[in-house]
Amino acid sequence: MGSFFSNPFELVSIMTPKWLVVFVLFLHSGTNNTFPMVPTELPPETGTYRVTDTSLTHLTVHSRTGEVYVGAVNRIFKLSANLTELRSHMTGPVDDNAKCYPPPSVRACAHKLESSDNVNKLLLVDYAGNRLVACGSIWQGVCQFLRLEDLFKLGEPHHRKEHYLSGAREADGMAGVVVDSTEGKWKNEKKGGSRLFIGAAIDGKSEYFPTLSSRKLVTDEESVNMFSLVYQDEFVSSQIKIPSDTLSLYPAFDIYYVYGFSSRTYIYFLTLQLDTQLTQMDATGEKFFTSKIVRMCSNDTEFYSYVEFPLGCTKEGVEYRLVQSAYKHRPGRMLAQALGLSEDEDVLFVVFSQGQKNRANPPRETVLCLFTLHQINLAMRERIKSCYRGEGKLSLPWLLNKELPCINTPKQIGDDFCGLVLNQPLGGLRVIEGTPLYDDGVDGMGAVTAYTYGDHSVVFVGTRSGRLKKVRETF
């Protein structure tokens, strides 16, 4: 990989702010959708879309039609491929109080209700169901199902605890991945429908919300089984909760899900979480955060395959550890050859902010880095192998609250290994380091996406000052 990494990308153009209004928003999408193909030299007018009476939060693009769905405060929009508004759907404001559980729509609440904005926190296309899944901030995080053609509300399940995904009001702490049931063998489940892997910040309410779970997306939007856990018995289920002991020790502990995607037989999430060790050691009480990548098998209903590793990037001796955005990309021929990969192997572009402090207001010093999924999976496989040789500990203190030793268990560990009841969940100790491609200490990058044009991979980064930068390979 040698010389390619010395200066693999260059800044080749900067788009005008007029065109940025929607395009930069696209970069903030936490979904896994096909990027619309555009020429290297963009035409003067590609279409713009502006709104002045709401804030836009999420965006997803239909992989076949190119139609654009935009999540906002109190609204969902449908746009054509050239950004003409086709439909809009109101989701708020709604009378609510964050302290009401269950929500006032189900049971009278002792707390005063106030008109509350419904901030879109998750926007995903369920292709099998021909519908949009739009989850908001009101009523403890309920979701609406909207018909793709016209945004007609098909349902809004809100009567069972499984329907409440997170009471946190932040727009950027939740990510999800929809998996079609035809994509693999699912244990303990009949065929039909889809599954939603969802990670969410819980704002300290572990008794109400799991931080990570796998839910059923059934055909009937009003079914009692909608959003029920894929698997549950008295001992194990398709969810992970932050233990109350962890929250007692670290009341500020939470996991913020920045990006979710699938690749081959795995589901991945990029997260930010409190670094309990550094925070505990700091005499001033300042909070430190760390970025991690989480991986599970897509057909693992018991979450035995859960593995997480710290993720970061270092440029000229400076560490960048606060993940801001990410995008999974199938590389073009030139990039794949330079990386020594086949063209069907995924890579990951990630934007990090410098240091480990100020999660809510991260430094403008940012870097764009490249990871290969091969590199990430190799590190995870070697960690699993060493644990099954009885080496070391599980090293996941936030979830286990104590250090448990790995148990020597002769087992063939291949790419398709999805865990056993022992030696799990598993944490990595070594930071998986990305390759820095481009840094920005002025505007501050906050979003990234990529597409393949011909043989080349082209990367777009959006800045906090509202600029879009196009980056490509130089070989």
Number of C-alpha atoms within 10 A of each C-alpha: 9 7 8 14 14 11 13 18 18 13 14 11 14 13 14 13 14 15 17 17 18 19 22 24 18 24 25 25 29 29 28 22 18 17 17 16 10 12 9 14 7 9 9 9 9 11 16 14 15 12 10 6 7 11 14 22 21 27 25 28 25 19 15 9 10 17 20 21 28 23 27 23 23 21 22 24 19 24 18 16 17 14 18 14 15 15 15 16 16 14 22 16 16 15 17 22 20 20 16 20 18 19 22 18 14 13 11 11 16 10 12 10 15 12 11 17 19 25 26 29 27 28 28 28 25 22 16 17 19 14 22 25 21 23 25 31 26 27 28 26 25 22 26 21 24 22 17 20 13 14 20 16 17 15 15 17 20 22 16 14 15 19 21 24 28 29 25 22 21 16 18 22 23 28 27 27 24 26 24 18 20 12 12 13 13 15 13 13 13 9 13 14 18 21 23 21 26 22 29 28 29 26 20 19 18 18 11 18 25 22 24 25 25 28 24 22 27 19 15 13 20 15 13 15 19 19 24 21 20 24 19 14 8 5 6 14 16 21 22 20 16 22 15 16 13 18 16 11 13 16 12 15 22 23 25 25 28 25 29 27 23 20 15 11 15 17 22 22 27 27 29 26 20 22 17 19 11 16 17 15 11 11 8 8 10 12 18 22 23 23 28 26 21 19 23 21 22 25 22 23 24 25 27 20 24 20 25 24 23 20 27 28 27 17 16 6 7 10 16 26 28 29 30 26 26 30 26 26 23 19 27 19 19 17 25 20 13 16 16 10 16 14 14 12 15 18 23 19 23 29 28 32 31 23 20 22 20 15 20 6 8 19 19 18 17 27 28 27 23 20 21 20 15 13 13 19 14 13 16 21 16 13 22 26 18 16 21 20 15 16 15 15 19 24 21 20 15 20 17 17 14 12 12 15 14 21 17 14 13 10 10 9 14 10 11 9 13 19 21 12 11 12 21 21 20 26 22 22 14 11 15 18 18 21 20 26 20 19 17 14 13 13 15 24 29 27 26 27 24 25 21 21 15 12 12 19 20 20 21 21 26 25 21 14 12 18 21 25 18 19 21 20 19 14 11
